[in-house]
Amino acid sequence: MYFDWTILLILPGLLLGLWAQMRVQTAFEKYGKVHTQRGIPAQDMIRALLSRQGVVDIAVAPTQGTLSDHYDPTTNTLRLSQGVYGSDSVSAIGVAAHEAGHALQKDQGYGPLMLRSVMVPVVNIGSHLAWPIFIAGMIFSFRPLMYAGIAVFAAVALFSLITLPVEFDASRRANQMLSDSGYFTQEELDGVRTVLNAAALTYIASFVSTLLQLLRLVLIARRRDRS
């Protein structure tokens, strides 16, 4: 029975991703039990903080799911999950502030965010088609199709790479915005940083996993070329 050793390349990314998710859940649950002294729900606090930054045309709306929070640049809306939207916990404020950081990025024309937004439609399609295209190339022994699959997946990897500075910068803006507001104690700010640093690990894990999968595709293609 033939064993494809390249499948082992998936393992480090998988383990890193599981560890990162565990860190996020642990941090979010811990600081989700710590209420801020101001006691203002995240959706109200974030509107006030954005207003201080001169950004007043942002909608804040609830969304389904756990930690499904995101900023929708097409509608200029912060969508906060049920555990964040009405909560005044340190975790909720940190997550909401991170998404507000993305709103500030758009308001100020932050380049990497603009580039990532342009790539979204292509990557959404490419992430589903890369492997089928590659496998079809293998089945029919058609090298151009195999390398087309690799090229499509390379675009997915590039998107994952661009995501890193976008997310890191959003967290930096969140920490700065919360610190400058004067609304929070140092302990609360430290809790927010812990939550956001844990979240950052998930983006690093995603990039590493994507990069290793791309490497796997390249190695499989080169092996087929030699055979």
Contacts in CASP RR format, 6 or more apart in sequence:
PFRMAT RR
TARGET T0000
AUTHOR 0000-0000-0000
METHOD contacts of the structure
MODEL  1
MYFDWTILLILPGLLLGLWAQMRVQTAFEKYGKVHTQRGIPAQDMIRALL
SRQGVVDIAVAPTQGTLSDHYDPTTNTLRLSQGVYGSDSVSAIGVAAHEA
GHALQKDQGYGPLMLRSVMVPVVNIGSHLAWPIFIAGMIFSFRPLMYAGI
AVFAAVALFSLITLPVEFDASRRANQMLSDSGYFTQEELDGVRTVLNAAA
LTYIASFVSTLLQLLRLVLIARRRDRS
4 220 0 8 1.000
6 216 0 8 1.000
6 219 0 8 1.000
6 220 0 8 1.000
7 216 0 8 1.000
9 212 0 8 1.000
9 213 0 8 1.000
9 215 0 8 1.000
9 216 0 8 1.000
9 219 0 8 1.000
10 209 0 8 1.000
10 212 0 8 1.000
10 213 0 8 1.000
10 216 0 8 1.000
12 208 0 8 1.000
12 212 0 8 1.000
13 205 0 8 1.000
13 208 0 8 1.000
13 209 0 8 1.000
13 212 0 8 1.000
14 209 0 8 1.000
16 204 0 8 1.000
16 205 0 8 1.000
16 208 0 8 1.000
16 209 0 8 1.000
17 201 0 8 1.000
17 202 0 8 1.000
17 205 0 8 1.000
17 206 0 8 1.000
17 209 0 8 1.000
19 201 0 8 1.000
19 205 0 8 1.000
20 198 0 8 1.000
20 201 0 8 1.000
20 202 0 8 1.000
20 204 0 8 1.000
20 205 0 8 1.000
21 202 0 8 1.000
23 198 0 8 1.000
23 201 0 8 1.000
24 67 0 8 1.000
24 195 0 8 1.000
24 198 0 8 1.000
24 199 0 8 1.000
24 201 0 8 1.000
24 202 0 8 1.000
26 198 0 8 1.000
27 91 0 8 1.000
27 194 0 8 1.000
27 195 0 8 1.000
27 198 0 8 1.000
27 199 0 8 1.000
28 67 0 8 1.000
28 91 0 8 1.000
28 95 0 8 1.000
28 195 0 8 1.000
28 198 0 8 1.000
29 91 0 8 1.000
30 91 0 8 1.000
31 89 0 8 1.000
31 90 0 8 1.000
31 91 0 8 1.000
31 191 0 8 1.000
31 192 0 8 1.000
31 194 0 8 1.000
31 195 0 8 1.000
32 87 0 8 1.000
32 89 0 8 1.000
32 90 0 8 1.000
32 91 0 8 1.000
32 92 0 8 1.000
33 89 0 8 1.000
34 89 0 8 1.000
34 90 0 8 1.000
34 91 0 8 1.000
34 188 0 8 1.000
34 191 0 8 1.000
35 88 0 8 1.000
35 89 0 8 1.000
35 90 0 8 1.000
36 88 0 8 1.000
36 89 0 8 1.000
36 90 0 8 1.000
36 93 0 8 1.000
36 183 0 8 1.000
36 184 0 8 1.000
36 188 0 8 1.000
37 184 0 8 1.000
37 185 0 8 1.000
37 188 0 8 1.000
38 45 0 8 1.000
38 88 0 8 1.000
38 183 0 8 1.000
38 184 0 8 1.000
39 88 0 8 1.000
40 48 0 8 1.000
40 88 0 8 1.000
40 183 0 8 1.000
41 85 0 8 1.000
41 86 0 8 1.000
41 87 0 8 1.000
41 88 0 8 1.000
41 92 0 8 1.000
42 80 0 8 1.000
42 84 0 8 1.000
42 85 0 8 1.000
42 86 0 8 1.000
42 87 0 8 1.000
42 88 0 8 1.000
42 92 0 8 1.000
42 93 0 8 1.000
42 94 0 8 1.000
42 95 0 8 1.000
42 96 0 8 1.000
43 60 0 8 1.000
43 62 0 8 1.000
43 80 0 8 1.000
43 85 0 8 1.000
43 86 0 8 1.000
43 96 0 8 1.000
45 88 0 8 1.000
45 93 0 8 1.000
45 96 0 8 1.000
45 183 0 8 1.000
46 60 0 8 1.000
46 78 0 8 1.000
46 80 0 8 1.000
46 93 0 8 1.000
46 96 0 8 1.000
46 97 0 8 1.000
46 99 0 8 1.000
46 100 0 8 1.000
47 58 0 8 1.000
47 60 0 8 1.000
49 97 0 8 1.000
49 100 0 8 1.000
49 177 0 8 1.000
49 178 0 8 1.000
49 181 0 8 1.000
50 56 0 8 1.000
50 58 0 8 1.000
50 100 0 8 1.000
50 103 0 8 1.000
50 104 0 8 1.000
52 177 0 8 1.000
52 181 0 8 1.000
53 104 0 8 1.000
53 107 0 8 1.000
53 177 0 8 1.000
55 103 0 8 1.000
55 104 0 8 1.000
55 107 0 8 1.000
57 76 0 8 1.000
58 76 0 8 1.000
58 77 0 8 1.000
58 78 0 8 1.000
58 100 0 8 1.000
58 103 0 8 1.000
59 75 0 8 1.000
59 76 0 8 1.000
59 77 0 8 1.000
59 78 0 8 1.000
60 77 0 8 1.000
60 78 0 8 1.000
60 80 0 8 1.000
60 85 0 8 1.000
61 77 0 8 1.000
61 78 0 8 1.000
61 79 0 8 1.000
61 80 0 8 1.000
62 79 0 8 1.000
62 80 0 8 1.000
62 81 0 8 1.000
62 82 0 8 1.000
62 85 0 8 1.000
63 69 0 8 1.000
63 70 0 8 1.000
63 79 0 8 1.000
63 80 0 8 1.000
63 81 0 8 1.000
63 82 0 8 1.000
64 81 0 8 1.000
64 82 0 8 1.000
65 81 0 8 1.000
65 82 0 8 1.000
66 81 0 8 1.000
66 82 0 8 1.000
66 83 0 8 1.000
67 81 0 8 1.000
67 95 0 8 1.000
68 79 0 8 1.000
68 81 0 8 1.000
69 78 0 8 1.000
69 79 0 8 1.000
69 80 0 8 1.000
69 81 0 8 1.000
69 84 0 8 1.000
69 95 0 8 1.000
69 96 0 8 1.000
69 98 0 8 1.000
69 99 0 8 1.000
70 79 0 8 1.000
70 99 0 8 1.000
71 77 0 8 1.000
71 78 0 8 1.000
71 79 0 8 1.000
71 99 0 8 1.000
71 100 0 8 1.000
71 101 0 8 1.000
71 102 0 8 1.000
71 103 0 8 1.000
71 106 0 8 1.000
72 78 0 8 1.000
72 79 0 8 1.000
73 102 0 8 1.000
73 106 0 8 1.000
73 113 0 8 1.000
73 117 0 8 1.000
76 103 0 8 1.000
76 106 0 8 1.000
78 96 0 8 1.000
78 99 0 8 1.000
78 100 0 8 1.000
78 103 0 8 1.000
79 99 0 8 1.000
80 86 0 8 1.000
80 92 0 8 1.000
80 95 0 8 1.000
80 96 0 8 1.000
80 99 0 8 1.000
81 95 0 8 1.000
83 92 0 8 1.000
84 91 0 8 1.000
84 92 0 8 1.000
84 95 0 8 1.000
84 96 0 8 1.000
85 92 0 8 1.000
86 92 0 8 1.000
90 188 0 8 1.000
90 191 0 8 1.000
90 192 0 8 1.000
90 195 0 8 1.000
91 195 0 8 1.000
93 178 0 8 1.000
93 184 0 8 1.000
93 188 0 8 1.000
93 192 0 8 1.000
94 174 0 8 1.000
94 178 0 8 1.000
94 192 0 8 1.000
94 195 0 8 1.000
94 196 0 8 1.000
95 195 0 8 1.000
95 199 0 8 1.000
97 174 0 8 1.000
97 175 0 8 1.000
97 177 0 8 1.000
97 178 0 8 1.000
97 192 0 8 1.000
98 170 0 8 1.000
98 171 0 8 1.000
98 174 0 8 1.000
98 196 0 8 1.000
98 199 0 8 1.000
99 170 0 8 1.000
100 173 0 8 1.000
100 174 0 8 1.000
100 177 0 8 1.000
101 169 0 8 1.000
101 170 0 8 1.000
101 173 0 8 1.000
101 174 0 8 1.000
101 177 0 8 1.000
102 113 0 8 1.000
102 166 0 8 1.000
102 170 0 8 1.000
104 110 0 8 1.000
104 173 0 8 1.000
104 177 0 8 1.000
105 113 0 8 1.000
105 166 0 8 1.000
105 169 0 8 1.000
105 170 0 8 1.000
105 173 0 8 1.000
106 113 0 8 1.000
106 114 0 8 1.000
110 166 0 8 1.000
110 169 0 8 1.000
112 162 0 8 1.000
112 165 0 8 1.000
112 166 0 8 1.000
112 169 0 8 1.000
113 166 0 8 1.000
115 162 0 8 1.000
116 159 0 8 1.000
116 162 0 8 1.000
116 163 0 8 1.000
116 166 0 8 1.000
119 155 0 8 1.000
119 158 0 8 1.000
119 159 0 8 1.000
119 162 0 8 1.000
120 159 0 8 1.000
122 155 0 8 1.000
123 155 0 8 1.000
123 156 0 8 1.000
123 159 0 8 1.000
126 152 0 8 1.000
126 153 0 8 1.000
126 155 0 8 1.000
126 156 0 8 1.000
127 156 0 8 1.000
129 149 0 8 1.000
129 152 0 8 1.000
130 149 0 8 1.000
130 150 0 8 1.000
130 152 0 8 1.000
130 153 0 8 1.000
130 156 0 8 1.000
130 217 0 8 1.000
131 149 0 8 1.000
131 153 0 8 1.000
133 145 0 8 1.000
133 146 0 8 1.000
133 148 0 8 1.000
133 149 0 8 1.000
133 152 0 8 1.000
134 145 0 8 1.000
134 146 0 8 1.000
134 149 0 8 1.000
134 150 0 8 1.000
134 153 0 8 1.000
134 217 0 8 1.000
134 220 0 8 1.000
134 221 0 8 1.000
136 142 0 8 1.000
136 145 0 8 1.000
137 143 0 8 1.000
137 145 0 8 1.000
137 146 0 8 1.000
138 146 0 8 1.000
138 220 0 8 1.000
138 224 0 8 1.000
141 224 0 8 1.000
143 221 0 8 1.000
143 224 0 8 1.000
143 225 0 8 1.000
146 221 0 8 1.000
146 224 0 8 1.000
147 221 0 8 1.000
149 217 0 8 1.000
150 214 0 8 1.000
150 217 0 8 1.000
150 218 0 8 1.000
150 221 0 8 1.000
153 210 0 8 1.000
153 213 0 8 1.000
153 214 0 8 1.000
153 217 0 8 1.000
154 214 0 8 1.000
156 210 0 8 1.000
156 214 0 8 1.000
157 207 0 8 1.000
157 210 0 8 1.000
157 211 0 8 1.000
157 214 0 8 1.000
160 203 0 8 1.000
160 206 0 8 1.000
160 207 0 8 1.000
160 210 0 8 1.000
160 211 0 8 1.000
161 207 0 8 1.000
163 203 0 8 1.000
163 206 0 8 1.000
163 207 0 8 1.000
164 203 0 8 1.000
164 204 0 8 1.000
164 207 0 8 1.000
167 199 0 8 1.000
167 200 0 8 1.000
167 203 0 8 1.000
168 200 0 8 1.000
168 203 0 8 1.000
171 196 0 8 1.000
171 197 0 8 1.000
171 199 0 8 1.000
171 200 0 8 1.000
174 192 0 8 1.000
174 196 0 8 1.000
175 189 0 8 1.000
175 192 0 8 1.000
175 193 0 8 1.000
175 196 0 8 1.000
178 184 0 8 1.000
178 189 0 8 1.000
178 192 0 8 1.000
179 189 0 8 1.000
184 192 0 8 1.000
END
